Amino acid sequence: MTKSRTHVVVIGGGYAGVTAANWLRKGATDVTLVNPRAQFVERIRLHQLAIDNDDAVEDYATILNPDVRLVVDNAERIDAPARRVELASGATLDYDYLVYAVGSTGAVPAAVPGAREFAYPLSELQQAHQLRARLADTPSSAPIVVVGGGLTGIEAAAEFAEAGRTVTMVTDVLGPTLSPGGRGSVAKRLRKLGVTVIETPVSAVTADAVVLADGRTLPSAVTVWTAGFGVPGLAAASGLTTDAIGRLLADETLTSVDDDRIVGTGDAVSPSGLPYRMSCQAAMPLGAQAANTVLSRIAGERPADVNHGMAAQCISLGRRAGTFQVNNIDDSPRRVYIGGRPGAIIKEQVCRWTLKWMRGEAVKPGSYTWKTWQGRQQLLADVEEAALQ
């Protein structure tokens, strides 16, 4: 590393962090990627890992630009005034710019008695391994309860049921982000797989049951908690301003409101307090745009505002069916969806293309493209106006 080059540290090696690290190689930058494990985690396949039909990991050598330095360690504190990252090993990394890409975690609420003690979240590699081990020790006839009817819960319930497990899903609303047609497609497939869906809140979790708000008790040998996500507490612990759940608060260029040398991306950033939906679909464009913000600042130029739009929601319903929900560019669902076997094919292709796009960016930094949307500024204005009323 020469003193004439700018050193950028990227914390987090998920979809956003890898995309940012690769994109940064467009410029005359030295890039260090800090991640707690030596393999990339395909979070969109963790439900498959839990049932043991995919390992959900990829070698960084296949998706990371060879000039990006990988440091396998945990970031414990960001010393913003000193421009330094303190690592769990005791080592430190000095930076000129920092990309904050720590991602999200499974959030099990303390307010639900027994949930943190007895339920298994499913949003991180270690959590998926723990759940897989638990399922391996549980008879196939034993009842499983999946709490949460969002996309993660739907995919997990379908995967388990297709593998011959007895599954009940408990949720407030099944597929709340889907259109009525898309929700119906998911519900039809879950019924075919034998999944019982109960739309009632959970009031408590025990070692062998789930207690519902209406007083019913469901037997549960394994309770899987997919209702909600959180983020690591690194930003808040480092004295940086965050939103209510701990995402780094940034402006529309993804720059921290506290420090223009720190740029957030992915699930752990909240631009203007109006974050994108937590997903790899948002994480990869955000990663590229965070890298562009850093490169613009190095060049003395004003960084561009985030401008990407969303396109769809892809849901696997086991290995033989899926639902592809077409979305408007503002991420609201359209009436159009594709279900059944075609939906499964599309979902699998999207999973494979995600790695393909990352490999392409590693080989040719700056080549990744995304669907742009110019309406975000109007959305921000509408939100601000509504808040004042």
Legacy VTK file of the C-alpha trace (Angstrom):
# vtk DataFile Version 3.0
C-alpha trace
ASCII
DATASET POLYDATA
POINTS 389 float
0.000 0.000 0.000
1.486 3.364 -1.047
0.802 6.648 0.685
-0.405 8.240 -2.578
-3.385 5.903 -2.712
-6.570 6.195 -0.710
-7.326 3.365 1.703
-10.969 2.348 2.023
-12.085 -0.125 4.681
-15.351 -1.966 4.071
-16.900 -3.532 7.175
-19.105 -6.453 6.205
-18.751 -9.002 3.414
-22.378 -9.524 2.428
-24.107 -8.543 -0.822
-23.640 -4.800 -0.266
-20.120 -4.989 1.155
-18.731 -7.221 -1.607
-20.350 -5.090 -4.312
-18.911 -1.935 -2.762
-15.436 -3.436 -2.363
-15.363 -4.627 -5.966
-16.740 -1.348 -7.342
-14.130 0.669 -5.421
-11.433 -0.980 -7.534
-12.567 1.367 -10.338
-10.503 4.055 -8.687
-6.962 4.383 -7.391
-7.918 2.924 -4.044
-6.602 0.222 -1.761
-9.542 -1.725 -0.385
-9.693 -3.854 2.754
-12.797 -5.938 3.421
-13.381 -6.955 7.051
-15.681 -9.907 7.647
-16.046 -12.334 10.561
-15.813 -15.433 8.342
-13.726 -16.498 5.371
-16.709 -17.432 3.200
-19.492 -15.408 1.646
-22.940 -16.313 2.997
-25.835 -16.692 0.549
-28.475 -15.487 2.968
-31.193 -16.112 0.397
-30.456 -19.841 0.779
-30.294 -20.122 4.572
-33.696 -21.840 4.719
-32.202 -24.484 2.419
-29.186 -24.895 4.689
-31.494 -25.423 7.668
-33.134 -28.392 5.964
-29.741 -29.571 4.634
-30.177 -29.204 0.876
-27.637 -26.401 0.319
-24.551 -25.144 2.182
-25.449 -21.464 1.521
-21.810 -20.355 1.234
-19.499 -19.306 -1.589
-15.722 -18.932 -1.702
-14.731 -15.263 -1.688
-12.107 -16.088 -4.306
-14.914 -16.508 -6.854
-16.751 -13.214 -6.180
-14.161 -10.783 -4.774
-11.717 -8.773 -6.845
-8.247 -10.294 -6.260
-6.836 -6.890 -5.311
-9.242 -6.532 -2.395
-7.574 -7.526 0.865
-9.780 -9.780 2.996
-9.347 -9.565 6.774
-11.214 -12.266 8.674
-12.047 -10.591 11.956
-14.836 -8.793 13.807
-14.998 -5.012 13.868
-15.640 -3.995 17.478
-15.429 -0.205 17.338
-15.117 2.609 14.833
-12.960 5.469 16.093
-14.261 8.100 13.687
-12.053 11.034 14.829
-8.931 8.899 14.419
-10.269 7.178 11.264
-9.519 3.786 12.725
-11.343 0.466 13.091
-10.608 -1.619 16.179
-10.851 -5.382 15.611
-11.677 -8.206 18.003
-8.193 -9.654 17.520
-6.678 -6.486 18.952
-5.464 -5.267 15.563
-6.495 -1.910 14.118
-7.067 -0.649 10.592
-6.577 2.985 9.652
-8.743 4.286 6.822
-9.262 7.325 4.654
-12.882 6.312 4.025
-15.079 3.698 5.645
-17.964 1.793 4.074
-20.357 0.541 6.757
-21.958 -2.641 5.401
-22.599 -4.797 8.465
-25.949 -6.116 7.219
-28.838 -7.300 9.370
-29.531 -9.921 12.002
-32.465 -11.969 13.228
-34.431 -10.027 15.821
-36.202 -12.099 18.478
-38.169 -9.745 20.750
-37.579 -9.756 24.483
-41.210 -8.704 24.905
-42.434 -12.200 23.976
-41.718 -14.440 26.998
-39.528 -17.408 26.126
-38.896 -16.363 22.519
-35.214 -15.589 22.972
-34.688 -18.683 25.082
-36.501 -21.277 22.983
-36.990 -19.961 19.423
-34.515 -20.344 16.568
-33.980 -17.273 14.347
-32.997 -17.791 10.721
-31.109 -14.867 9.240
-27.432 -15.637 9.851
-25.178 -18.566 8.996
-24.605 -19.637 12.596
-28.330 -19.468 13.301
-29.070 -21.659 10.278
-26.455 -24.211 11.398
-27.964 -24.302 14.882
-31.428 -24.829 13.430
-30.162 -27.556 11.104
-28.583 -29.377 14.053
-31.803 -29.063 16.039
-33.899 -30.406 13.160
-31.480 -33.300 12.676
-32.100 -34.317 16.307
-35.873 -33.966 16.001
-38.114 -36.759 14.658
-39.569 -35.925 11.249
-43.089 -36.360 12.648
-42.569 -33.772 15.402
-44.439 -30.468 14.928
-42.601 -27.337 13.801
-43.986 -23.813 14.263
-42.689 -20.990 12.080
-43.434 -17.575 13.566
-43.661 -14.846 10.959
-45.425 -14.735 7.606
-42.989 -12.579 5.665
-40.837 -13.891 2.841
-38.313 -15.621 5.113
-41.041 -17.365 7.095
-42.874 -18.443 3.945
-39.728 -19.903 2.392
-38.749 -21.713 5.590
-42.217 -23.181 6.164
-42.462 -24.423 2.572
-38.968 -25.895 2.587
-39.573 -27.782 5.828
-42.974 -29.054 4.722
-41.676 -30.253 1.361
-39.064 -32.244 3.283
-41.888 -34.071 5.066
-42.100 -32.006 8.245
-45.364 -31.078 9.983
-45.435 -27.277 9.888
-47.700 -24.601 11.313
-47.109 -20.949 10.448
-48.227 -18.292 12.923
-48.373 -14.716 11.714
-50.372 -11.508 11.863
-50.743 -11.443 8.059
-49.488 -13.915 5.466
-47.246 -12.233 2.890
-48.045 -8.616 3.832
-45.819 -7.216 1.054
-47.531 -9.241 -1.686
-50.488 -8.430 -3.916
-53.760 -10.288 -3.239
-53.007 -12.584 -6.184
-49.442 -13.236 -5.084
-50.629 -13.916 -1.541
-53.206 -16.335 -2.884
-50.524 -18.139 -4.903
-48.404 -18.573 -1.776
-51.361 -19.693 0.338
-52.373 -22.280 -2.270
-48.900 -23.811 -2.328
-48.649 -23.863 1.477
-51.998 -25.669 1.662
-50.789 -28.214 -0.878
-47.700 -28.832 1.245
-49.864 -29.300 4.336
-48.783 -26.108 6.117
-51.395 -24.795 8.544
-51.494 -20.981 8.610
-52.852 -19.281 11.737
-53.170 -15.491 11.610
-52.966 -14.737 15.327
-50.144 -13.052 17.290
-47.830 -15.080 19.541
-47.884 -14.251 23.250
-45.239 -16.702 24.550
-42.861 -19.498 23.554
-41.957 -22.492 25.718
-39.582 -25.396 25.187
-42.289 -27.463 23.512
-45.114 -25.082 22.595
-46.181 -21.728 21.220
-48.876 -19.811 23.092
-51.167 -17.636 20.983
-52.740 -14.332 21.961
-56.206 -15.900 21.856
-55.188 -18.447 24.500
-54.576 -21.448 22.263
-51.416 -23.502 22.695
-49.690 -25.142 19.743
-47.291 -28.044 20.340
-43.872 -27.245 18.870
-40.762 -29.379 18.997
-38.894 -26.659 17.090
-40.007 -23.028 16.956
-38.467 -20.956 14.151
-38.633 -17.173 14.566
-38.649 -15.147 11.346
-40.785 -12.195 12.454
-38.531 -9.203 12.064
-34.941 -8.169 11.564
-32.456 -6.096 13.497
-28.980 -4.751 12.794
-25.637 -5.080 14.593
-25.013 -2.398 17.189
-21.573 -1.326 15.923
-22.631 2.135 14.716
-24.440 3.059 17.916
-21.654 1.628 20.078
-19.175 3.777 18.137
-21.106 6.957 18.867
-22.609 7.354 15.388
-26.177 8.521 14.885
-28.605 5.716 14.101
-32.319 5.257 13.498
-34.672 3.544 15.952
-33.423 0.005 15.231
-29.732 0.900 14.946
-29.209 1.521 11.227
-26.586 4.157 10.418
-28.431 7.399 9.723
-27.247 8.891 6.443
-28.200 11.490 3.868
-29.318 10.669 0.333
-25.714 10.073 -0.774
-25.473 7.364 1.937
-23.018 9.534 3.877
-23.222 9.397 7.675
-24.851 12.497 9.129
-21.913 12.637 11.576
-18.874 12.104 9.346
-18.405 12.516 5.594
-15.654 9.884 5.659
-18.174 7.188 6.644
-20.624 5.862 4.064
-23.344 3.327 4.843
-24.850 0.682 2.612
-27.136 -2.334 2.558
-29.485 -3.348 5.341
-27.613 -1.332 7.974
-28.089 2.144 6.462
-31.090 4.458 6.706
-30.812 7.248 4.123
-32.897 10.226 5.233
-34.594 7.929 7.751
-36.385 6.181 4.859
-34.507 2.910 4.317
-34.984 0.477 1.475
-36.497 -2.955 2.131
-33.888 -5.292 3.591
-32.964 -7.525 0.637
-30.086 -8.403 -1.655
-32.115 -6.668 -4.394
-31.526 -3.381 -2.591
-28.131 -4.251 -1.088
-26.204 -4.637 -4.337
-27.238 -1.290 -5.895
-26.683 0.383 -2.531
-23.197 -1.162 -2.418
-22.321 0.235 -5.825
-23.760 3.647 -4.963
-21.880 3.770 -1.661
-18.659 3.068 -3.550
-19.543 5.826 -6.021
-20.028 8.233 -3.114
-16.535 7.443 -1.828
-14.960 7.779 -5.281
-16.755 11.093 -5.858
-15.483 12.485 -2.572
-11.938 11.384 -3.400
-12.269 13.204 -6.736
-13.622 16.334 -5.035
-17.027 15.962 -6.704
-20.506 16.025 -5.193
-21.776 12.466 -4.753
-25.015 11.496 -6.451
-28.160 10.708 -4.487
-29.377 7.121 -4.346
-31.587 6.438 -7.333
-32.294 2.752 -7.685
-35.732 1.256 -7.979
-37.072 -2.115 -6.952
-38.521 -4.690 -9.343
-39.961 -7.778 -7.700
-40.145 -10.205 -4.796
-38.921 -13.743 -5.453
-40.173 -16.474 -3.137
-39.204 -20.141 -3.148
-41.935 -22.518 -2.004
-39.825 -25.624 -1.739
-37.797 -26.858 -4.695
-40.726 -27.377 -7.065
-42.760 -24.186 -6.802
-42.370 -20.479 -6.166
-44.026 -17.099 -6.533
-42.518 -14.220 -8.481
-44.313 -11.041 -7.412
-43.828 -8.163 -9.854
-43.423 -4.826 -8.054
-43.683 -1.208 -9.037
-40.433 0.724 -9.027
-41.291 2.130 -5.571
-41.452 -1.475 -4.264
-45.251 -1.616 -3.996
-46.735 -4.844 -5.411
-48.454 -4.929 -8.789
-51.284 -7.298 -9.650
-48.923 -9.366 -11.815
-47.303 -12.493 -10.387
-45.996 -15.832 -11.635
-46.590 -18.907 -9.497
-46.022 -22.657 -9.524
-43.107 -24.276 -11.302
-42.305 -21.173 -13.432
-42.063 -19.160 -10.210
-39.562 -21.682 -8.817
-37.444 -21.501 -11.979
-37.339 -17.702 -11.839
-36.420 -17.717 -8.144
-33.564 -20.173 -8.688
-32.262 -18.182 -11.650
-32.302 -14.993 -9.587
-30.272 -16.733 -6.848
-27.726 -17.879 -9.427
-27.618 -14.555 -11.274
-26.916 -12.739 -8.005
-23.589 -14.554 -7.709
-23.006 -14.134 -11.441
-23.447 -10.355 -11.150
-21.030 -10.264 -8.229
-18.455 -12.289 -10.172
-18.834 -9.917 -13.108
-18.240 -6.892 -10.887
-15.150 -8.567 -9.403
-13.688 -9.059 -12.883
-14.737 -5.665 -14.257
-15.299 -3.115 -11.472
-18.044 -0.646 -12.319
-19.873 -2.944 -14.711
-22.853 -3.745 -12.489
-26.039 -1.886 -13.440
-29.358 -1.321 -11.713
-32.851 -0.086 -12.431
-32.955 3.643 -11.727
-35.808 5.558 -10.131
-36.137 9.318 -10.080
-39.186 9.398 -7.813
-37.496 8.936 -4.444
-37.109 12.681 -3.865
-40.851 13.174 -4.325
-41.482 10.297 -1.910
-39.243 11.958 0.669
-41.104 15.236 0.177
-44.458 13.473 0.613
-43.264 11.795 3.819
-42.006 15.088 5.204
-45.267 16.855 4.353
-47.298 14.081 5.995
-45.180 14.329 9.139
-45.940 18.038 9.409
-49.706 17.554 9.204
LINES 1 390
389 0 1 2 3 4 5 6 7 8 9 10 11 12 13 14 15 16 17 18 19 20 21 22 23 24 25 26 27 28 29 30 31 32 33 34 35 36 37 38 39 40 41 42 43 44 45 46 47 48 49 50 51 52 53 54 55 56 57 58 59 60 61 62 63 64 65 66 67 68 69 70 71 72 73 74 75 76 77 78 79 80 81 82 83 84 85 86 87 88 89 90 91 92 93 94 95 96 97 98 99 100 101 102 103 104 105 106 107 108 109 110 111 112 113 114 115 116 117 118 119 120 121 122 123 124 125 126 127 128 129 130 131 132 133 134 135 136 137 138 139 140 141 142 143 144 145 146 147 148 149 150 151 152 153 154 155 156 157 158 159 160 161 162 163 164 165 166 167 168 169 170 171 172 173 174 175 176 177 178 179 180 181 182 183 184 185 186 187 188 189 190 191 192 193 194 195 196 197 198 199 200 201 202 203 204 205 206 207 208 209 210 211 212 213 214 215 216 217 218 219 220 221 222 223 224 225 226 227 228 229 230 231 232 233 234 235 236 237 238 239 240 241 242 243 244 245 246 247 248 249 250 251 252 253 254 255 256 257 258 259 260 261 262 263 264 265 266 267 268 269 270 271 272 273 274 275 276 277 278 279 280 281 282 283 284 285 286 287 288 289 290 291 292 293 294 295 296 297 298 299 300 301 302 303 304 305 306 307 308 309 310 311 312 313 314 315 316 317 318 319 320 321 322 323 324 325 326 327 328 329 330 331 332 333 334 335 336 337 338 339 340 341 342 343 344 345 346 347 348 349 350 351 352 353 354 355 356 357 358 359 360 361 362 363 364 365 366 367 368 369 370 371 372 373 374 375 376 377 378 379 380 381 382 383 384 385 386 387 388
